[in-house]
Amino acid sequence: MDREYAQPLDVEALARGVHMSAGHLSREFRAAYGESPYSYLMTRRIERAMALLRRGDLSVTEVCFEVGCSSLGTFSTRFTELVGMSPSAYRREAADATEGIPSCLSKQVTRPRR
């Protein structure tokens, strides 16, 4: 999921790959990571969206589709829940917040908190 975050989530296929039922995989995943597979995937997508928005060369809509979301409304709602501000507001503030911070540290500094 970390590497292929832009692909649709198929819990059934993941479960088959590790020889579990989808329900069992979801329970084990939640026990290991503290969230459902879908929630984990959305967090990865939002983290990538944050990086793309900081870069500043794509519109919010382009970022939404680039990270694998098919609905701008769902993307914006989830982004706001995790980051605490809309994608547009984040784009405006992100340039100032990460100025002078090496890119290897900016991801850690800007990581969404639950």
MIMI-171461 format. One record per residue: residue number from 0; y, x, z of N, C-alpha, C, O, CB in turn. Coordinates in Angstrom, 2 decimals, m for minus. Glycine has a CB too. Layout:
N
+------+---------+---------+---------+---------+---------+---------+---------+---------+---------+---------+---------+---------+---------+---------+---------+
! resi !    n.py !    n.px !    n.pz !   ca.py !   ca.px !   ca.pz !    c.py !    c.px !    c.pz !    o.py !    o.px !    o.pz !   cb.py !   cb.px !   cb.pz !
+------+---------+---------+---------+---------+---------+---------+---------+---------+---------+---------+---------+---------+---------+---------+---------+
!  NUM !       Y !       X !       Z !       Y !       X !       Z !       Y !       X !       Z !       Y !       X !       Z !       Y !       X !       Z !
...
+------+---------+---------+---------+---------+---------+---------+---------+---------+---------+---------+---------+---------+---------+---------+---------+
This chain:
114
+------+---------+---------+---------+---------+---------+---------+---------+---------+---------+---------+---------+---------+---------+---------+---------+
! resi !    n.py !    n.px !    n.pz !   ca.py !   ca.px !   ca.pz !    c.py !    c.px !    c.pz !    o.py !    o.px !    o.pz !   cb.py !   cb.px !   cb.pz !
+------+---------+---------+---------+---------+---------+---------+---------+---------+---------+---------+---------+---------+---------+---------+---------+
!    0 !   m1.19 !    0.83 !    0.00 !    0.00 !    0.00 !    0.00 !    1.26 !    0.87 !    0.00 !    2.26 !    0.52 !   m0.62 !    0.00 !   m0.94 !    1.22 !
!    1 !    1.21 !    1.99 !    0.68 !    2.38 !    2.86 !    0.71 !    2.72 !    3.39 !   m0.67 !    3.89 !    3.48 !   m1.04 !    2.16 !    4.02 !    1.68 !
!    2 !    1.72 !    3.74 !   m1.41 !    1.93 !    4.35 !   m2.73 !    2.20 !    3.30 !   m3.81 !    2.99 !    3.54 !   m4.72 !    0.73 !    5.18 !   m3.12 !
!    3 !    1.56 !    2.15 !   m3.71 !    1.68 !    1.13 !   m4.74 !    2.38 !   m0.11 !   m4.20 !    1.95 !   m1.24 !   m4.44 !    0.30 !    0.75 !   m5.27 !
!    4 !    3.47 !    0.10 !   m3.48 !    4.21 !   m0.98 !   m2.83 !    4.78 !   m2.00 !   m3.81 !    5.00 !   m3.15 !   m3.44 !    5.34 !   m0.42 !   m2.01 !
!    5 !    5.00 !   m1.61 !   m5.05 !    5.59 !   m2.53 !   m6.03 !    4.56 !   m3.46 !   m6.66 !    4.93 !   m4.39 !   m7.38 !    6.29 !   m1.74 !   m7.12 !
!    6 !    3.28 !   m3.23 !   m6.39 !    2.22 !   m4.07 !   m6.94 !    2.01 !   m5.29 !   m6.04 !    2.27 !   m5.22 !   m4.84 !    0.90 !   m3.27 !   m7.09 !
!    7 !    1.55 !   m6.40 !   m6.60 !    1.26 !   m7.58 !   m5.77 !    0.18 !   m7.27 !   m4.74 !   m0.73 !   m6.48 !   m5.00 !    0.83 !   m8.77 !   m6.66 !
!    8 !    0.28 !   m7.89 !   m3.58 !   m0.69 !   m7.67 !   m2.51 !   m1.91 !   m8.57 !   m2.75 !   m1.77 !   m9.78 !   m2.91 !   m0.06 !   m7.95 !   m1.11 !
!    9 !   m3.08 !   m7.96 !   m2.78 !   m4.33 !   m8.70 !   m2.95 !   m5.24 !   m8.33 !   m1.78 !   m6.03 !   m7.39 !   m1.87 !   m5.01 !   m8.38 !   m4.33 !
!   10 !   m5.12 !   m9.08 !   m0.68 !   m5.88 !   m8.79 !    0.53 !   m7.38 !   m8.91 !    0.24 !   m8.18 !   m8.15 !    0.79 !   m5.47 !   m9.75 !    1.67 !
!   11 !   m7.76 !   m9.85 !   m0.60 !   m9.18 !  m10.01 !   m0.95 !   m9.72 !   m8.73 !   m1.59 !  m10.81 !   m8.27 !   m1.24 !   m9.37 !  m11.21 !   m1.91 !
!   12 !   m8.97 !   m8.15 !   m2.53 !   m9.42 !   m6.92 !   m3.19 !   m9.45 !   m5.75 !   m2.21 !  m10.38 !   m4.95 !   m2.23 !   m8.49 !   m6.59 !   m4.38 !
!   13 !   m8.43 !   m5.66 !   m1.36 !   m8.44 !   m4.61 !   m0.33 !   m9.66 !   m4.74 !    0.57 !  m10.33 !   m3.76 !    0.88 !   m7.15 !   m4.66 !    0.51 !
!   14 !   m9.95 !   m5.96 !    0.97 !  m11.08 !   m6.21 !    1.86 !  m12.40 !   m5.84 !    1.17 !  m13.27 !   m5.23 !    1.79 !  m11.10 !   m7.69 !    2.29 !
!   15 !  m12.55 !   m6.21 !   m0.09 !  m13.76 !   m5.85 !   m0.82 !  m13.92 !   m4.33 !   m0.89 !  m15.03 !   m3.81 !   m0.78 !  m13.74 !   m6.44 !   m2.25 !
!   16 !  m12.80 !   m3.63 !   m1.06 !  m12.84 !   m2.17 !   m1.15 !  m13.32 !   m1.48 !    0.11 !  m13.83 !   m0.36 !    0.06 !  m11.48 !   m1.65 !   m1.50 !
!   17 !  m13.16 !   m2.14 !    1.25 !  m13.60 !   m1.55 !    2.53 !  m14.75 !   m2.36 !    3.13 !  m15.09 !   m2.19 !    4.30 !  m12.43 !   m1.48 !    3.52 !
!   18 !  m15.36 !   m3.24 !    2.32 !  m16.54 !   m4.00 !    2.71 !  m16.31 !   m4.87 !    3.95 !  m17.11 !   m4.87 !    4.89 !  m17.70 !   m3.06 !    2.96 !
!   19 !  m15.19 !   m5.59 !    3.94 !  m14.85 !   m6.53 !    5.02 !  m14.44 !   m7.85 !    4.40 !  m14.15 !   m7.93 !    3.21 !  m13.71 !   m5.97 !    5.93 !
!   20 !  m14.43 !   m8.88 !    5.21 !  m13.84 !  m10.14 !    4.76 !  m12.33 !  m10.00 !    4.86 !  m11.83 !   m9.13 !    5.57 !  m14.36 !  m11.37 !    5.62 !
!   21 !  m11.61 !  m10.84 !    4.14 !  m10.14 !  m10.78 !    4.17 !   m9.62 !  m11.05 !    5.58 !   m8.68 !  m10.39 !    6.03 !   m9.55 !  m11.79 !    3.18 !
!   22 !  m10.21 !  m12.00 !    6.26 !   m9.78 !  m12.32 !    7.63 !  m10.01 !  m11.16 !    8.58 !   m9.14 !  m10.84 !    9.39 !  m10.52 !  m13.54 !    8.13 !
!   23 !  m11.16 !  m10.53 !    8.48 !  m11.46 !   m9.40 !    9.35 !  m10.53 !   m8.23 !    9.06 !  m10.03 !   m7.58 !    9.98 !  m12.93 !   m8.96 !    9.19 !
!   24 !  m10.29 !   m7.95 !    7.77 !   m9.36 !   m6.89 !    7.40 !   m7.98 !   m7.16 !    7.98 !   m7.34 !   m6.26 !    8.54 !   m9.28 !   m6.75 !    5.87 !
!   25 !   m7.51 !   m8.39 !    7.85 !   m6.18 !   m8.74 !    8.37 !   m6.11 !   m8.53 !    9.88 !   m5.11 !   m8.01 !   10.39 !   m5.83 !  m10.19 !    8.03 !
!   26 !   m7.15 !   m8.94 !   10.61 !   m7.17 !   m8.75 !   12.07 !   m7.19 !   m7.27 !   12.44 !   m6.46 !   m6.84 !   13.33 !   m8.39 !   m9.46 !   12.69 !
!   27 !   m8.03 !   m6.51 !   11.76 !   m8.12 !   m5.07 !   12.04 !   m6.82 !   m4.35 !   11.66 !   m6.37 !   m3.44 !   12.36 !   m9.30 !   m4.44 !   11.27 !
!   28 !   m6.23 !   m4.78 !   10.55 !   m4.96 !   m4.18 !   10.12 !   m3.88 !   m4.44 !   11.17 !   m3.13 !   m3.53 !   11.53 !   m4.53 !   m4.75 !    8.75 !
!   29 !   m3.80 !   m5.67 !   11.65 !   m2.81 !   m6.02 !   12.67 !   m3.04 !   m5.22 !   13.95 !   m2.09 !   m4.78 !   14.59 !   m2.86 !   m7.54 !   12.97 !
!   30 !   m4.30 !   m5.05 !   14.33 !   m4.61 !   m4.27 !   15.54 !   m4.19 !   m2.81 !   15.37 !   m3.71 !   m2.19 !   16.32 !   m6.12 !   m4.35 !   15.86 !
!   31 !   m4.36 !   m2.27 !   14.17 !   m4.03 !   m0.86 !   13.93 !   m2.54 !   m0.63 !   13.72 !   m2.00 !    0.37 !   14.20 !   m4.79 !   m0.37 !   12.74 !
!   32 !   m1.87 !   m1.53 !   13.00 !   m0.48 !   m1.31 !   12.60 !    0.53 !   m2.22 !   13.28 !    1.74 !   m2.03 !   13.13 !   m0.36 !   m1.46 !   11.13 !
!   33 !    0.05 !   m3.20 !   14.01 !    0.96 !   m4.09 !   14.73 !    1.61 !   m5.17 !   13.88 !    2.50 !   m5.86 !   14.36 !    2.01 !   m3.30 !   15.35 !
!   34 !    1.18 !   m5.32 !   12.65 !    1.71 !   m6.36 !   11.77 !    0.69 !   m6.68 !   10.69 !   m0.26 !   m5.93 !   10.47 !    3.06 !   m5.90 !   11.12 !
!   35 !    0.89 !   m7.80 !   10.03 !   m0.03 !   m8.22 !    8.98 !    0.11 !   m7.31 !    7.76 !    1.12 !   m6.61 !    7.62 !    0.24 !   m9.69 !    8.60 !
!   36 !   m0.89 !   m7.31 !    6.87 !   m0.76 !   m6.51 !    5.65 !    0.49 !   m6.89 !    4.83 !    1.17 !   m6.01 !    4.30 !   m2.01 !   m6.67 !    4.78 !
!   37 !    0.78 !   m8.18 !    4.74 !    1.95 !   m8.61 !    3.97 !    3.24 !   m8.09 !    4.61 !    4.12 !   m7.59 !    3.92 !    2.00 !  m10.15 !    3.86 !
!   38 !    3.34 !   m8.21 !    5.92 !    4.54 !   m7.73 !    6.61 !    4.70 !   m6.22 !    6.45 !    5.81 !   m5.73 !    6.25 !    4.47 !   m8.10 !    8.11 !
!   39 !    3.61 !   m5.50 !    6.55 !    3.63 !   m4.04 !    6.36 !    4.12 !   m3.70 !    4.95 !    4.97 !   m2.83 !    4.78 !    2.23 !   m3.44 !    6.60 !
!   40 !    3.58 !   m4.40 !    3.95 !    3.99 !   m4.16 !    2.57 !    5.48 !   m4.45 !    2.38 !    6.18 !   m3.68 !    1.73 !    3.16 !   m5.01 !    1.62 !
!   41 !    5.95 !   m5.55 !    2.94 !    7.37 !   m5.88 !    2.80 !    8.25 !   m4.85 !    3.48 !    9.34 !   m4.54 !    2.98 !    7.66 !   m7.27 !    3.38 !
!   42 !    7.81 !   m4.30 !    4.60 !    8.59 !   m3.25 !    5.26 !    8.67 !   m2.03 !    4.36 !    9.74 !   m1.43 !    4.24 !    7.95 !   m2.88 !    6.62 !
!   43 !    7.57 !   m1.65 !    3.72 !    7.60 !   m0.52 !    2.79 !    8.54 !   m0.81 !    1.62 !    9.29 !    0.07 !    1.19 !    6.17 !   m0.21 !    2.26 !
!   44 !    8.50 !   m2.03 !    1.11 !    9.39 !   m2.40 !    0.00 !   10.85 !   m2.33 !    0.42 !   11.70 !   m1.85 !   m0.34 !    9.05 !   m3.81 !   m0.51 !
!   45 !   11.15 !   m2.80 !    1.61 !   12.53 !   m2.77 !    2.09 !   12.99 !   m1.33 !    2.31 !   14.14 !   m1.00 !    2.02 !   12.68 !   m3.59 !    3.40 !
!   46 !   12.12 !   m0.48 !    2.83 !   12.48 !    0.94 !    2.99 !   12.83 !    1.57 !    1.65 !   13.81 !    2.30 !    1.54 !   11.32 !    1.72 !    3.66 !
!   47 !   12.02 !    1.28 !    0.64 !   12.31 !    1.81 !   m0.70 !   13.58 !    1.21 !   m1.26 !   14.37 !    1.90 !   m1.90 !   11.13 !    1.54 !   m1.65 !
!   48 !   13.80 !   m0.08 !   m1.01 !   15.03 !   m0.73 !   m1.47 !   16.25 !   m0.09 !   m0.82 !   17.29 !    0.08 !   m1.46 !   14.99 !   m2.23 !   m1.17 !
!   49 !   16.13 !    0.25 !    0.45 !   17.25 !    0.90 !    1.14 !   17.60 !    2.22 !    0.46 !   18.78 !    2.53 !    0.27 !   16.90 !    1.15 !    2.63 !
!   50 !   16.59 !    3.00 !    0.08 !   16.83 !    4.27 !   m0.60 !   17.50 !    4.04 !   m1.95 !   18.44 !    4.75 !   m2.31 !   15.52 !    5.04 !   m0.79 !
!   51 !   17.03 !    3.04 !   m2.69 !   17.63 !    2.75 !   m4.00 !   19.06 !    2.25 !   m3.85 !   19.92 !    2.59 !   m4.66 !   16.78 !    1.71 !   m4.74 !
!   52 !   19.32 !    1.44 !   m2.84 !   20.69 !    0.95 !   m2.63 !   21.62 !    2.08 !   m2.21 !   22.78 !    2.10 !   m2.62 !   20.70 !   m0.16 !   m1.55 !
!   53 !   21.13 !    3.03 !   m1.42 !   21.95 !    4.18 !   m1.04 !   22.32 !    5.01 !   m2.26 !   23.41 !    5.55 !   m2.36 !   21.22 !    5.05 !    0.00 !
!   54 !   21.37 !    5.09 !   m3.20 !   21.61 !    5.84 !   m4.43 !   22.77 !    5.23 !   m5.21 !   23.58 !    5.95 !   m5.79 !   20.35 !    5.89 !   m5.29 !
!   55 !   22.83 !    3.91 !   m5.24 !   23.99 !    3.21 !   m5.78 !   24.04 !    2.97 !   m7.27 !   25.05 !    2.44 !   m7.75 !   25.14 !    3.94 !   m5.43 !
!   56 !   23.02 !    3.31 !   m8.03 !   23.12 !    3.14 !   m9.48 !   22.42 !    1.89 !  m10.00 !   22.43 !    1.64 !  m11.21 !   22.54 !    4.34 !  m10.16 !
!   57 !   21.81 !    1.09 !   m9.11 !   21.16 !   m0.16 !   m9.51 !   21.81 !   m1.34 !   m8.78 !   22.29 !   m1.20 !   m7.65 !   19.64 !   m0.10 !   m9.20 !
!   58 !   21.81 !   m2.49 !   m9.43 !   22.32 !   m3.69 !   m8.77 !   21.29 !   m4.16 !   m7.75 !   20.14 !   m3.70 !   m7.76 !   22.61 !   m4.82 !   m9.82 !
!   59 !   21.68 !   m5.06 !   m6.87 !   20.76 !   m5.60 !   m5.87 !   19.59 !   m6.30 !   m6.57 !   18.45 !   m6.17 !   m6.13 !   21.50 !   m6.57 !   m4.92 !
!   60 !   19.86 !   m7.02 !   m7.63 !   18.80 !   m7.71 !   m8.37 !   17.83 !   m6.70 !   m8.97 !   16.61 !   m6.90 !   m8.90 !   19.40 !   m8.59 !   m9.47 !
!   61 !   18.34 !   m5.63 !   m9.56 !   17.48 !   m4.60 !  m10.13 !   16.61 !   m3.95 !   m9.05 !   15.43 !   m3.68 !   m9.27 !   18.32 !   m3.54 !  m10.85 !
!   62 !   17.20 !   m3.70 !   m7.90 !   16.45 !   m3.11 !   m6.78 !   15.35 !   m4.07 !   m6.35 !   14.21 !   m3.64 !   m6.12 !   17.39 !   m2.80 !   m5.59 !
!   63 !   15.67 !   m5.34 !   m6.24 !   14.69 !   m6.35 !   m5.85 !   13.45 !   m6.27 !   m6.73 !   12.33 !   m6.22 !   m6.22 !   15.31 !   m7.76 !   m5.93 !
!   64 !   13.63 !   m6.27 !   m8.03 !   12.50 !   m6.24 !   m8.95 !   11.84 !   m4.87 !   m9.00 !   10.62 !   m4.78 !   m9.20 !   12.95 !   m6.64 !  m10.35 !
!   65 !   12.59 !   m3.82 !   m8.82 !   12.05 !   m2.45 !   m8.82 !   11.04 !   m2.23 !   m7.70 !   10.06 !   m1.51 !   m7.88 !   13.19 !   m1.43 !   m8.70 !
!   66 !   11.28 !   m2.85 !   m6.55 !   10.38 !   m2.65 !   m5.41 !    9.23 !   m3.66 !   m5.38 !    8.41 !   m3.64 !   m4.46 !   11.16 !   m2.75 !   m4.11 !
!   67 !    9.16 !   m4.53 !   m6.37 !    8.01 !   m5.42 !   m6.49 !    8.23 !   m6.83 !   m5.98 !    7.27 !   m7.61 !   m5.91 !    6.87 !   m4.85 !   m5.77 !
!   68 !    9.43 !   m7.19 !   m5.62 !    9.71 !   m8.56 !   m5.18 !   10.01 !   m9.41 !   m6.42 !   10.65 !   m8.94 !   m7.36 !   10.91 !   m8.61 !   m4.17 !
!   69 !    9.54 !  m10.64 !   m6.41 !    9.77 !  m11.51 !   m7.57 !   10.85 !  m12.55 !   m7.30 !   11.24 !  m13.28 !   m8.21 !    8.47 !  m12.20 !   m7.96 !
!   70 !   11.33 !  m12.62 !   m6.06 !   12.35 !  m13.60 !   m5.70 !   13.51 !  m12.89 !   m5.00 !   13.32 !  m12.26 !   m3.95 !   11.76 !  m14.71 !   m4.80 !
!   71 !   14.70 !  m12.99 !   m5.58 !   15.88 !  m12.37 !   m4.97 !   16.17 !  m12.99 !   m3.62 !   16.60 !  m12.30 !   m2.70 !   17.09 !  m12.51 !   m5.90 !
!   72 !   15.95 !  m14.30 !   m3.49 !   16.21 !  m14.98 !   m2.21 !   15.29 !  m14.48 !   m1.11 !   15.75 !  m14.21 !    0.00 !   16.04 !  m16.48 !   m2.37 !
!   73 !   14.00 !  m14.37 !   m1.39 !   13.05 !  m13.86 !   m0.41 !   13.36 !  m12.42 !   m0.06 !   13.34 !  m12.04 !    1.11 !   11.60 !  m13.99 !   m0.93 !
!   74 !   13.67 !  m11.61 !   m1.07 !   14.02 !  m10.21 !   m0.85 !   15.24 !  m10.11 !    0.06 !   15.22 !   m9.36 !    1.04 !   14.29 !   m9.51 !   m2.20 !
!   75 !   16.30 !  m10.85 !   m0.24 !   17.53 !  m10.79 !    0.55 !   17.30 !  m11.25 !    1.99 !   17.83 !  m10.66 !    2.93 !   18.62 !  m11.63 !   m0.10 !
!   76 !   16.51 !  m12.31 !    2.15 !   16.22 !  m12.82 !    3.49 !   15.46 !  m11.79 !    4.30 !   15.82 !  m11.51 !    5.44 !   15.42 !  m14.13 !    3.41 !
!   77 !   14.41 !  m11.23 !    3.72 !   13.59 !  m10.23 !    4.43 !   14.39 !   m8.97 !    4.71 !   14.27 !   m8.38 !    5.79 !   12.33 !   m9.88 !    3.61 !
!   78 !   15.22 !   m8.55 !    3.75 !   16.06 !   m7.36 !    3.93 !   16.99 !   m7.58 !    5.12 !   17.14 !   m6.70 !    5.98 !   16.87 !   m7.06 !    2.64 !
!   79 !   17.62 !   m8.74 !    5.16 !   18.56 !   m9.06 !    6.24 !   17.84 !   m9.10 !    7.59 !   18.38 !   m8.63 !    8.59 !   19.25 !  m10.40 !    5.98 !
!   80 !   16.62 !   m9.66 !    7.63 !   15.85 !   m9.70 !    8.88 !   15.54 !   m8.30 !    9.40 !   15.68 !   m8.03 !   10.59 !   14.54 !  m10.48 !    8.66 !
!   81 !   15.13 !   m7.41 !    8.50 !   14.71 !   m6.07 !    8.92 !   15.87 !   m5.11 !    9.15 !   15.82 !   m4.29 !   10.07 !   13.80 !   m5.49 !    7.89 !
!   82 !   16.90 !   m5.21 !    8.34 !   17.99 !   m4.24 !    8.38 !   19.18 !   m4.73 !    9.20 !   19.94 !   m3.93 !    9.74 !   18.44 !   m3.90 !    6.98 !
!   83 !   19.33 !   m6.04 !    9.29 !   20.44 !   m6.58 !   10.06 !   21.69 !   m6.87 !    9.26 !   22.72 !   m7.26 !    9.81 !   20.78 !   m5.65 !   11.15 !
!   84 !   21.61 !   m6.68 !    7.96 !   22.73 !   m7.00 !    7.06 !   22.18 !   m7.26 !    5.67 !   21.05 !   m6.87 !    5.37 !   23.80 !   m5.86 !    7.03 !
!   85 !   22.95 !   m7.90 !    4.85 !   22.50 !   m8.22 !    3.49 !   22.39 !   m6.94 !    2.66 !   22.98 !   m5.92 !    3.00 !   23.48 !   m9.22 !    2.82 !
!   86 !   21.62 !   m6.99 !    1.57 !   21.53 !   m5.82 !    0.70 !   22.89 !   m5.36 !    0.17 !   23.15 !   m4.16 !    0.07 !   20.62 !   m6.11 !   m0.47 !
!   87 !   23.76 !   m6.30 !   m0.16 !   25.09 !   m5.94 !   m0.67 !   25.92 !   m5.22 !    0.39 !   26.58 !   m4.22 !    0.11 !   25.83 !   m7.19 !   m1.15 !
!   88 !   25.88 !   m5.74 !    1.62 !   26.61 !   m5.10 !    2.71 !   26.02 !   m3.72 !    3.00 !   26.76 !   m2.78 !    3.27 !   26.57 !   m5.98 !    3.98 !
!   89 !   24.70 !   m3.62 !    2.96 !   24.06 !   m2.32 !    3.20 !   24.51 !   m1.30 !    2.16 !   24.81 !   m0.16 !    2.50 !   22.53 !   m2.47 !    3.18 !
!   90 !   24.55 !   m1.71 !    0.91 !   24.98 !   m0.80 !   m0.16 !   26.38 !   m0.27 !    0.11 !   26.65 !    0.92 !   m0.07 !   24.93 !   m1.51 !   m1.52 !
!   91 !   27.28 !   m1.17 !    0.54 !   28.66 !   m0.76 !    0.82 !   28.73 !    0.24 !    1.98 !   29.48 !    1.22 !    1.91 !   29.52 !   m1.98 !    1.13 !
!   92 !   27.96 !   m0.01 !    3.03 !   28.03 !    0.83 !    4.23 !   27.15 !    2.07 !    4.17 !   27.42 !    3.05 !    4.87 !   27.65 !    0.02 !    5.42 !
!   93 !   26.12 !    2.06 !    3.35 !   25.13 !    3.14 !    3.35 !   25.71 !    4.47 !    2.88 !   25.35 !    5.52 !    3.41 !   23.97 !    2.77 !    2.46 !
!   94 !   26.58 !    4.44 !    1.92 !   27.14 !    5.69 !    1.40 !   27.87 !    6.45 !    2.51 !   27.73 !    7.67 !    2.62 !   28.11 !    5.41 !    0.23 !
!   95 !   28.64 !    5.75 !    3.32 !   29.36 !    6.40 !    4.41 !   28.42 !    6.85 !    5.53 !   28.61 !    7.92 !    6.11 !   30.42 !    5.45 !    4.97 !
!   96 !   27.41 !    6.03 !    5.83 !   26.52 !    6.30 !    6.96 !   25.65 !    7.54 !    6.74 !   25.30 !    8.23 !    7.70 !   25.63 !    5.11 !    7.22 !
!   97 !   25.30 !    7.82 !    5.50 !   24.39 !    8.94 !    5.24 !   25.09 !   10.15 !    4.62 !   24.43 !   11.12 !    4.24 !   23.27 !    8.50 !    4.34 !
!   98 !   26.39 !   10.10 !    4.51 !   27.12 !   11.22 !    3.92 !   26.91 !   12.48 !    4.75 !   27.11 !   12.48 !    5.96 !   28.62 !   10.90 !    3.80 !
!   99 !   26.50 !   13.55 !    4.09 !   26.29 !   14.82 !    4.76 !   24.92 !   14.98 !    5.41 !   24.61 !   16.06 !    5.92 !   27.32 !   14.99 !    5.79 !
!  100 !   24.09 !   13.94 !    5.39 !   22.75 !   14.03 !    5.97 !   21.78 !   14.38 !    4.84 !   21.78 !   13.71 !    3.81 !   22.34 !   12.69 !    6.69 !
!  101 !   20.95 !   15.41 !    5.02 !   19.96 !   15.73 !    3.98 !   19.04 !   14.53 !    3.72 !   18.72 !   13.77 !    4.63 !   19.12 !   16.97 !    4.38 !
!  102 !   18.63 !   14.38 !    2.46 !   17.81 !   13.22 !    2.10 !   16.50 !   13.16 !    2.88 !   15.98 !   12.07 !    3.11 !   17.51 !   13.24 !    0.61 !
!  103 !   15.97 !   14.31 !    3.29 !   14.72 !   14.31 !    4.05 !   14.91 !   13.68 !    5.43 !   13.94 !   13.21 !    6.02 !   14.18 !   15.73 !    4.19 !
!  104 !   16.12 !   13.66 !    5.95 !   16.41 !   13.04 !    7.24 !   16.98 !   11.64 !    7.11 !   16.85 !   10.84 !    8.04 !   17.36 !   13.90 !    8.02 !
!  105 !   17.61 !   11.33 !    5.99 !   18.26 !   10.02 !    5.85 !   17.25 !    8.88 !    5.92 !   17.58 !    7.81 !    6.43 !   19.01 !    9.95 !    4.54 !
!  106 !   16.03 !    9.08 !    5.42 !   15.01 !    8.04 !    5.50 !   14.67 !    7.74 !    6.95 !   14.49 !    6.58 !    7.33 !   13.75 !    8.46 !    4.73 !
!  107 !   14.57 !    8.78 !    7.77 !   14.26 !    8.58 !    9.18 !   15.42 !    7.89 !    9.90 !   15.19 !    7.01 !   10.73 !   13.94 !    9.93 !    9.85 !
!  108 !   16.63 !    8.28 !    9.60 !   17.81 !    7.71 !   10.24 !   18.01 !    6.25 !    9.86 !   18.45 !    5.45 !   10.68 !   19.05 !    8.52 !    9.87 !
!  109 !   17.68 !    5.91 !    8.61 !   17.95 !    4.57 !    8.10 !   16.73 !    3.66 !    8.11 !   16.80 !    2.54 !    7.59 !   18.49 !    4.66 !    6.70 !
!  110 !   15.64 !    4.09 !    8.69 !   14.39 !    3.28 !    8.70 !   14.63 !    1.96 !    9.43 !   15.23 !    1.96 !   10.51 !   13.23 !    4.07 !    9.38 !
!  111 !   14.16 !    0.83 !    8.86 !   14.36 !   m0.44 !    9.54 !   13.60 !   m0.49 !   10.88 !   12.50 !    0.04 !   10.99 !   13.91 !   m1.59 !    8.64 !
!  112 !   14.18 !   m1.11 !   11.85 !   13.58 !   m1.23 !   13.18 !   13.15 !   m2.67 !   13.40 !   13.85 !   m3.60 !   12.99 !   14.57 !   m0.77 !   14.30 !
!  113 !   12.02 !   m2.86 !   14.03 !   11.54 !   m4.21 !   14.35 !   11.99 !   m4.59 !   15.73 !   11.69 !   m5.69 !   16.19 !   10.00 !   m4.30 !   14.24 !
+------+---------+---------+---------+---------+---------+---------+---------+---------+---------+---------+---------+---------+---------+---------+---------+
